[in-house]
């Protein structure tokens, strides 16, 4: 039972790290990349930013599940 809680904790850590990475990429994107997609993120902030954040959270979730 303790092993299950430990694995669940590891999964949550992967999700949190992926979320923080998504926020950092969205914040730093205008500085790092000077492309049209970044301008679209600025214009339509919610949909593109949430898409990137959701994508990275899903990657974190998949990596966490494979490490179980």
PDB file as gemmi writes it, atoms N, CA and C in Angstrom:
CRYST1    1.000    1.000    1.000  90.00  90.00  90.00 P 1                      
ATOM      1  N   UNK A   1       0.823  -1.201   0.000  1.00  0.00           N  
ATOM      2  CA  UNK A   1       0.000   0.000   0.000  1.00  0.00           C  
ATOM      3  C   UNK A   1       0.862   1.258   0.000  1.00  0.00           C  
ATOM      4  N   UNK A   2       1.964   1.223   0.758  1.00  0.00           N  
ATOM      5  CA  UNK A   2       2.857   2.379   0.786  1.00  0.00           C  
ATOM      6  C   UNK A   2       3.508   2.599  -0.571  1.00  0.00           C  
ATOM      7  N   UNK A   3       3.809   1.522  -1.261  1.00  0.00           N  
ATOM      8  CA  UNK A   3       4.416   1.638  -2.594  1.00  0.00           C  
ATOM      9  C   UNK A   3       3.460   2.345  -3.557  1.00  0.00           C  
ATOM     10  N   UNK A   4       2.165   2.070  -3.429  1.00  0.00           N  
ATOM     11  CA  UNK A   4       1.177   2.706  -4.301  1.00  0.00           C  
ATOM     12  C   UNK A   4       1.135   4.215  -4.063  1.00  0.00           C  
ATOM     13  N   UNK A   5       1.179   4.622  -2.774  1.00  0.00           N  
ATOM     14  CA  UNK A   5       1.187   6.053  -2.463  1.00  0.00           C  
ATOM     15  C   UNK A   5       2.459   6.713  -2.973  1.00  0.00           C  
ATOM     16  N   UNK A   6       3.578   6.005  -2.889  1.00  0.00           N  
ATOM     17  CA  UNK A   6       4.841   6.545  -3.385  1.00  0.00           C  
ATOM     18  C   UNK A   6       4.784   6.744  -4.891  1.00  0.00           C  
ATOM     19  N   UNK A   7       4.214   5.778  -5.600  1.00  0.00           N  
ATOM     20  CA  UNK A   7       4.093   5.909  -7.051  1.00  0.00           C  
ATOM     21  C   UNK A   7       3.133   7.032  -7.428  1.00  0.00           C  
ATOM     22  N   UNK A   8       2.055   7.186  -6.692  1.00  0.00           N  
ATOM     23  CA  UNK A   8       1.118   8.277  -6.945  1.00  0.00           C  
ATOM     24  C   UNK A   8       1.787   9.626  -6.689  1.00  0.00           C  
ATOM     25  N   UNK A   9       2.602   9.700  -5.650  1.00  0.00           N  
ATOM     26  CA  UNK A   9       3.352  10.928  -5.370  1.00  0.00           C  
ATOM     27  C   UNK A   9       4.321  11.261  -6.485  1.00  0.00           C  
ATOM     28  N   UNK A  10       5.005  10.242  -7.010  1.00  0.00           N  
ATOM     29  CA  UNK A  10       5.919  10.466  -8.130  1.00  0.00           C  
ATOM     30  C   UNK A  10       5.170  10.962  -9.355  1.00  0.00           C  
ATOM     31  N   UNK A  11       3.998  10.406  -9.606  1.00  0.00           N  
ATOM     32  CA  UNK A  11       3.184  10.838 -10.739  1.00  0.00           C  
ATOM     33  C   UNK A  11       2.775  12.298 -10.586  1.00  0.00           C  
ATOM     34  N   UNK A  12       2.372  12.688  -9.390  1.00  0.00           N  
ATOM     35  CA  UNK A  12       1.999  14.080  -9.150  1.00  0.00           C  
ATOM     36  C   UNK A  12       3.191  15.012  -9.320  1.00  0.00           C  
ATOM     37  N   UNK A  13       4.376  14.565  -8.915  1.00  0.00           N  
ATOM     38  CA  UNK A  13       5.580  15.381  -9.098  1.00  0.00           C  
ATOM     39  C   UNK A  13       5.854  15.589 -10.579  1.00  0.00           C  
ATOM     40  N   UNK A  14       5.710  14.546 -11.393  1.00  0.00           N  
ATOM     41  CA  UNK A  14       5.906  14.695 -12.838  1.00  0.00           C  
ATOM     42  C   UNK A  14       4.901  15.682 -13.431  1.00  0.00           C  
ATOM     43  N   UNK A  15       3.657  15.624 -12.985  1.00  0.00           N  
ATOM     44  CA  UNK A  15       2.635  16.541 -13.506  1.00  0.00           C  
ATOM     45  C   UNK A  15       2.959  17.979 -13.114  1.00  0.00           C  
ATOM     46  N   UNK A  16       3.385  18.192 -11.869  1.00  0.00           N  
ATOM     47  CA  UNK A  16       3.718  19.548 -11.416  1.00  0.00           C  
ATOM     48  C   UNK A  16       4.918  20.090 -12.179  1.00  0.00           C  
ATOM     49  N   UNK A  17       5.949  19.264 -12.374  1.00  0.00           N  
ATOM     50  CA  UNK A  17       7.127  19.709 -13.120  1.00  0.00           C  
ATOM     51  C   UNK A  17       6.755  20.051 -14.555  1.00  0.00           C  
ATOM     52  N   UNK A  18       5.928  19.231 -15.181  1.00  0.00           N  
ATOM     53  CA  UNK A  18       5.511  19.509 -16.557  1.00  0.00           C  
ATOM     54  C   UNK A  18       4.688  20.790 -16.634  1.00  0.00           C  
ATOM     55  N   UNK A  19       3.845  21.034 -15.629  1.00  0.00           N  
ATOM     56  CA  UNK A  19       3.049  22.262 -15.617  1.00  0.00           C  
ATOM     57  C   UNK A  19       3.935  23.489 -15.462  1.00  0.00           C  
ATOM     58  N   UNK A  20       4.899  23.421 -14.542  1.00  0.00           N  
ATOM     59  CA  UNK A  20       5.814  24.548 -14.363  1.00  0.00           C  
ATOM     60  C   UNK A  20       6.651  24.789 -15.611  1.00  0.00           C  
ATOM     61  N   UNK A  21       7.063  23.712 -16.275  1.00  0.00           N  
ATOM     62  CA  UNK A  21       7.816  23.851 -17.520  1.00  0.00           C  
ATOM     63  C   UNK A  21       6.957  24.494 -18.599  1.00  0.00           C  
ATOM     64  N   UNK A  22       5.690  24.119 -18.655  1.00  0.00           N  
ATOM     65  CA  UNK A  22       4.787  24.723 -19.641  1.00  0.00           C  
ATOM     66  C   UNK A  22       4.630  26.213 -19.393  1.00  0.00           C  
ATOM     67  N   UNK A  23       4.456  26.601 -18.135  1.00  0.00           N  
ATOM     68  CA  UNK A  23       4.317  28.029 -17.814  1.00  0.00           C  
ATOM     69  C   UNK A  23       5.593  28.781 -18.164  1.00  0.00           C  
ATOM     70  N   UNK A  24       6.754  28.180 -17.864  1.00  0.00           N  
ATOM     71  CA  UNK A  24       8.019  28.842 -18.179  1.00  0.00           C  
ATOM     72  C   UNK A  24       8.205  29.013 -19.682  1.00  0.00           C  
ATOM     73  N   UNK A  25       7.838  28.002 -20.459  1.00  0.00           N  
ATOM     74  CA  UNK A  25       7.970  28.102 -21.915  1.00  0.00           C  
ATOM     75  C   UNK A  25       7.032  29.165 -22.462  1.00  0.00           C  
ATOM     76  N   UNK A  26       5.814  29.221 -21.942  1.00  0.00           N  
ATOM     77  CA  UNK A  26       4.859  30.225 -22.424  1.00  0.00           C  
ATOM     78  C   UNK A  26       5.343  31.629 -22.078  1.00  0.00           C  
ATOM     79  N   UNK A  27       5.909  31.804 -20.883  1.00  0.00           N  
ATOM     80  CA  UNK A  27       6.405  33.119 -20.482  1.00  0.00           C  
ATOM     81  C   UNK A  27       7.638  33.527 -21.287  1.00  0.00           C  
ATOM     82  N   UNK A  28       8.530  32.567 -21.582  1.00  0.00           N  
ATOM     83  CA  UNK A  28       9.786  32.889 -22.252  1.00  0.00           C  
ATOM     84  C   UNK A  28       9.695  32.821 -23.766  1.00  0.00           C  
ATOM     85  N   UNK A  29       8.572  32.370 -24.300  1.00  0.00           N  
ATOM     86  CA  UNK A  29       8.454  32.176 -25.746  1.00  0.00           C  
ATOM     87  C   UNK A  29       8.713  33.436 -26.562  1.00  0.00           C  
ATOM     88  N   UNK A  30       8.195  34.611 -26.183  1.00  0.00           N  
ATOM     89  CA  UNK A  30       8.477  35.792 -27.012  1.00  0.00           C  
ATOM     90  C   UNK A  30       9.958  36.148 -27.058  1.00  0.00           C  
ATOM     91  N   UNK A  31      10.691  35.832 -25.996  1.00  0.00           N  
ATOM     92  CA  UNK A  31      12.126  36.130 -25.978  1.00  0.00           C  
ATOM     93  C   UNK A  31      12.903  35.084 -26.767  1.00  0.00           C  
ATOM     94  N   UNK A  32      12.542  33.816 -26.583  1.00  0.00           N  
ATOM     95  CA  UNK A  32      13.302  32.733 -27.208  1.00  0.00           C  
ATOM     96  C   UNK A  32      13.012  32.594 -28.694  1.00  0.00           C  
ATOM     97  N   UNK A  33      11.752  32.722 -29.055  1.00  0.00           N  
ATOM     98  CA  UNK A  33      11.353  32.487 -30.438  1.00  0.00           C  
ATOM     99  C   UNK A  33      10.693  33.741 -30.985  1.00  0.00           C  
ATOM    100  N   UNK A  34      11.043  34.098 -32.195  1.00  0.00           N  
ATOM    101  CA  UNK A  34      10.406  35.251 -32.841  1.00  0.00           C  
ATOM    102  C   UNK A  34       9.686  34.739 -34.080  1.00  0.00           C  
ATOM    103  N   UNK A  35       8.621  33.981 -33.837  1.00  0.00           N  
ATOM    104  CA  UNK A  35       7.897  33.354 -34.936  1.00  0.00           C  
ATOM    105  C   UNK A  35       6.428  33.726 -34.845  1.00  0.00           C  
ATOM    106  N   UNK A  36       5.683  33.398 -35.882  1.00  0.00           N  
ATOM    107  CA  UNK A  36       4.275  33.771 -35.947  1.00  0.00           C  
ATOM    108  C   UNK A  36       3.449  33.078 -34.870  1.00  0.00           C  
ATOM    109  N   UNK A  37       3.854  31.855 -34.484  1.00  0.00           N  
ATOM    110  CA  UNK A  37       3.085  31.123 -33.482  1.00  0.00           C  
ATOM    111  C   UNK A  37       3.070  31.879 -32.156  1.00  0.00           C  
ATOM    112  N   UNK A  38       4.209  32.526 -31.842  1.00  0.00           N  
ATOM    113  CA  UNK A  38       4.282  33.300 -30.601  1.00  0.00           C  
ATOM    114  C   UNK A  38       3.340  34.495 -30.680  1.00  0.00           C  
ATOM    115  N   UNK A  39       3.262  35.117 -31.858  1.00  0.00           N  
ATOM    116  CA  UNK A  39       2.337  36.239 -32.017  1.00  0.00           C  
ATOM    117  C   UNK A  39       0.896  35.762 -31.865  1.00  0.00           C  
ATOM    118  N   UNK A  40       0.621  34.542 -32.345  1.00  0.00           N  
ATOM    119  CA  UNK A  40      -0.717  33.983 -32.158  1.00  0.00           C  
ATOM    120  C   UNK A  40      -0.992  33.727 -30.680  1.00  0.00           C  
ATOM    121  N   UNK A  41       0.028  33.303 -29.941  1.00  0.00           N  
ATOM    122  CA  UNK A  41      -0.149  33.103 -28.505  1.00  0.00           C  
ATOM    123  C   UNK A  41      -0.482  34.435 -27.841  1.00  0.00           C  
ATOM    124  N   UNK A  42       0.197  35.500 -28.280  1.00  0.00           N  
ATOM    125  CA  UNK A  42      -0.070  36.814 -27.701  1.00  0.00           C  
ATOM    126  C   UNK A  42      -1.482  37.300 -28.046  1.00  0.00           C  
ATOM    127  N   UNK A  43      -1.910  37.058 -29.285  1.00  0.00           N  
ATOM    128  CA  UNK A  43      -3.225  37.535 -29.697  1.00  0.00           C  
ATOM    129  C   UNK A  43      -4.338  36.677 -29.100  1.00  0.00           C  
ATOM    130  N   UNK A  44      -4.199  35.377 -29.223  1.00  0.00           N  
ATOM    131  CA  UNK A  44      -5.214  34.462 -28.708  1.00  0.00           C  
ATOM    132  C   UNK A  44      -4.594  33.715 -27.538  1.00  0.00           C  
ATOM    133  N   UNK A  45      -4.398  34.435 -26.461  1.00  0.00           N  
ATOM    134  CA  UNK A  45      -3.568  33.970 -25.357  1.00  0.00           C  
ATOM    135  C   UNK A  45      -4.093  32.685 -24.743  1.00  0.00           C  
ATOM    136  N   UNK A  46      -5.376  32.580 -24.549  1.00  0.00           N  
ATOM    137  CA  UNK A  46      -5.895  31.453 -23.777  1.00  0.00           C  
ATOM    138  C   UNK A  46      -5.771  30.133 -24.510  1.00  0.00           C  
ATOM    139  N   UNK A  47      -6.231  30.072 -25.748  1.00  0.00           N  
ATOM    140  CA  UNK A  47      -6.295  28.773 -26.416  1.00  0.00           C  
ATOM    141  C   UNK A  47      -4.907  28.200 -26.686  1.00  0.00           C  
ATOM    142  N   UNK A  48      -4.000  28.995 -27.225  1.00  0.00           N  
ATOM    143  CA  UNK A  48      -2.670  28.475 -27.555  1.00  0.00           C  
ATOM    144  C   UNK A  48      -1.869  28.165 -26.296  1.00  0.00           C  
ATOM    145  N   UNK A  49      -1.947  29.032 -25.297  1.00  0.00           N  
ATOM    146  CA  UNK A  49      -1.190  28.802 -24.071  1.00  0.00           C  
ATOM    147  C   UNK A  49      -1.717  27.578 -23.329  1.00  0.00           C  
ATOM    148  N   UNK A  50      -3.037  27.441 -23.268  1.00  0.00           N  
ATOM    149  CA  UNK A  50      -3.598  26.274 -22.597  1.00  0.00           C  
ATOM    150  C   UNK A  50      -3.303  24.992 -23.373  1.00  0.00           C  
ATOM    151  N   UNK A  51      -3.238  25.094 -24.693  1.00  0.00           N  
ATOM    152  CA  UNK A  51      -2.885  23.921 -25.490  1.00  0.00           C  
ATOM    153  C   UNK A  51      -1.468  23.468 -25.163  1.00  0.00           C  
ATOM    154  N   UNK A  52      -0.513  24.406 -25.142  1.00  0.00           N  
ATOM    155  CA  UNK A  52       0.868  24.046 -24.816  1.00  0.00           C  
ATOM    156  C   UNK A  52       0.973  23.495 -23.398  1.00  0.00           C  
ATOM    157  N   UNK A  53       0.308  24.137 -22.463  1.00  0.00           N  
ATOM    158  CA  UNK A  53       0.362  23.671 -21.079  1.00  0.00           C  
ATOM    159  C   UNK A  53      -0.250  22.276 -20.950  1.00  0.00           C  
ATOM    160  N   UNK A  54      -1.380  22.063 -21.599  1.00  0.00           N  
ATOM    161  CA  UNK A  54      -2.013  20.749 -21.554  1.00  0.00           C  
ATOM    162  C   UNK A  54      -1.166  19.672 -22.195  1.00  0.00           C  
ATOM    163  N   UNK A  55      -0.504  20.037 -23.285  1.00  0.00           N  
ATOM    164  CA  UNK A  55       0.372  19.084 -23.963  1.00  0.00           C  
ATOM    165  C   UNK A  55       1.518  18.659 -23.057  1.00  0.00           C  
ATOM    166  N   UNK A  56       2.145  19.619 -22.394  1.00  0.00           N  
ATOM    167  CA  UNK A  56       3.255  19.275 -21.514  1.00  0.00           C  
ATOM    168  C   UNK A  56       2.783  18.519 -20.273  1.00  0.00           C  
ATOM    169  N   UNK A  57       1.609  18.840 -19.766  1.00  0.00           N  
ATOM    170  CA  UNK A  57       1.079  18.082 -18.628  1.00  0.00           C  
ATOM    171  C   UNK A  57       0.798  16.641 -19.040  1.00  0.00           C  
ATOM    172  N   UNK A  58       0.273  16.448 -20.244  1.00  0.00           N  
ATOM    173  CA  UNK A  58       0.027  15.083 -20.718  1.00  0.00           C  
ATOM    174  C   UNK A  58       1.337  14.321 -20.899  1.00  0.00           C  
ATOM    175  N   UNK A  59       2.382  15.000 -21.391  1.00  0.00           N  
ATOM    176  CA  UNK A  59       3.691  14.347 -21.513  1.00  0.00           C  
ATOM    177  C   UNK A  59       4.192  13.944 -20.130  1.00  0.00           C  
ATOM    178  N   UNK A  60       4.040  14.835 -19.152  1.00  0.00           N  
ATOM    179  CA  UNK A  60       4.437  14.500 -17.787  1.00  0.00           C  
ATOM    180  C   UNK A  60       3.642  13.333 -17.234  1.00  0.00           C  
ATOM    181  N   UNK A  61       2.354  13.295 -17.544  1.00  0.00           N  
ATOM    182  CA  UNK A  61       1.504  12.195 -17.093  1.00  0.00           C  
ATOM    183  C   UNK A  61       1.940  10.875 -17.717  1.00  0.00           C  
ATOM    184  N   UNK A  62       2.246  10.887 -19.007  1.00  0.00           N  
ATOM    185  CA  UNK A  62       2.676   9.667 -19.693  1.00  0.00           C  
ATOM    186  C   UNK A  62       4.012   9.182 -19.145  1.00  0.00           C  
ATOM    187  N   UNK A  63       4.957  10.112 -18.954  1.00  0.00           N  
ATOM    188  CA  UNK A  63       6.262   9.729 -18.399  1.00  0.00           C  
ATOM    189  C   UNK A  63       6.088   9.171 -16.990  1.00  0.00           C  
ATOM    190  N   UNK A  64       5.226   9.811 -16.207  1.00  0.00           N  
ATOM    191  CA  UNK A  64       4.976   9.318 -14.857  1.00  0.00           C  
ATOM    192  C   UNK A  64       4.355   7.934 -14.850  1.00  0.00           C  
ATOM    193  N   UNK A  65       3.419   7.686 -15.753  1.00  0.00           N  
ATOM    194  CA  UNK A  65       2.785   6.367 -15.808  1.00  0.00           C  
ATOM    195  C   UNK A  65       3.766   5.291 -16.248  1.00  0.00           C  
ATOM    196  N   UNK A  66       4.669   5.626 -17.168  1.00  0.00           N  
ATOM    197  CA  UNK A  66       5.643   4.630 -17.603  1.00  0.00           C  
ATOM    198  C   UNK A  66       6.661   4.330 -16.514  1.00  0.00           C  
ATOM    199  N   UNK A  67       6.849   5.263 -15.584  1.00  0.00           N  
ATOM    200  CA  UNK A  67       7.784   5.012 -14.491  1.00  0.00           C  
ATOM    201  C   UNK A  67       7.135   4.268 -13.331  1.00  0.00           C  
ATOM    202  N   UNK A  68       5.833   4.027 -13.400  1.00  0.00           N  
ATOM    203  CA  UNK A  68       5.188   3.232 -12.359  1.00  0.00           C  
ATOM    204  C   UNK A  68       5.601   1.783 -12.523  1.00  0.00           C  
TER     205      UNK A  68                                                      
END                                                                             
